[in-house]
Amino acid sequence: MPHYQTWEEFSRAAEKLYLSDPMKVRVVLKYRHCDGNLCIKVTDDVVSIFRKQPARCFWNSQIKALSCNKHQN
């Protein structure tokens, strides 16, 4: 299972996996309270990709991106 270090690499790989067969792909989010990490797994049961990062960093960056997209529309 490939573990991606940067969000950009992970998002490109996840998008590529999704576009190959959207009906089979699923995303699993798991918050690990013991170390404060958010684990993200994208799989189609044949290929799986994985990313782990501090939950606070993930939510802050994604909320900023979402609010920027809302203001542009």
C-alpha positions in Angstrom: 0.0 0.0 0.0 1.7 3.2 -1.1 2.0 5.9 1.6 2.2 9.4 0.1 4.2 12.2 1.9 2.6 15.2 0.3 -1.1 16.1 -0.2 -0.6 16.9 -3.9 0.8 13.5 -4.7 -2.0 11.8 -2.7 -4.8 13.8 -4.3 -3.5 13.1 -7.8 -3.2 9.4 -7.1 -6.7 9.3 -5.5 -8.2 11.2 -8.5 -6.5 8.8 -11.0 -7.9 5.8 -9.0 -11.3 7.3 -8.9 -11.4 8.1 -12.6 -10.5 4.5 -13.5 -13.7 3.2 -12.0 -15.8 5.6 -9.9 -18.4 2.9 -8.9 -15.8 0.8 -7.1 -13.7 3.4 -5.3 -14.3 4.2 -1.6 -12.7 6.5 0.9 -12.1 5.6 4.5 -11.3 8.4 7.1 -10.0 7.3 10.5 -9.1 9.7 13.3 -6.5 8.3 15.7 -7.1 10.1 19.0 -3.9 8.7 20.6 -1.6 10.6 18.2 -4.0 13.2 16.7 -3.6 11.9 13.2 -6.1 11.5 10.4 -5.6 8.4 8.3 -7.1 8.6 4.8 -7.3 5.5 2.6 -8.7 5.4 -0.9 -9.3 1.9 -2.4 -11.0 0.0 -5.2 -10.2 -3.4 -3.5 -7.4 -4.0 -5.9 -5.3 -0.8 -5.4 -5.1 1.1 -2.1 -3.4 4.4 -1.4 -2.8 5.8 2.1 -2.0 9.1 3.7 -1.5 10.0 7.4 -1.2 13.5 8.7 -2.1 15.6 11.7 -5.8 16.2 11.8 -5.5 19.8 12.6 -3.4 20.6 9.5 -5.8 18.7 7.3 -9.0 20.4 8.5 -7.4 23.9 8.5 -6.1 23.6 4.9 -9.3 22.0 3.6 -11.6 24.6 5.3 -9.5 27.4 3.8 -9.7 25.8 0.3 -13.5 25.4 0.7 -14.1 28.9 1.8 -12.0 30.3 -1.1 -14.0 28.3 -3.6 -17.2 29.6 -2.2 -16.1 33.2 -2.5 -15.0 32.7 -6.1 -18.4 31.5 -7.2 
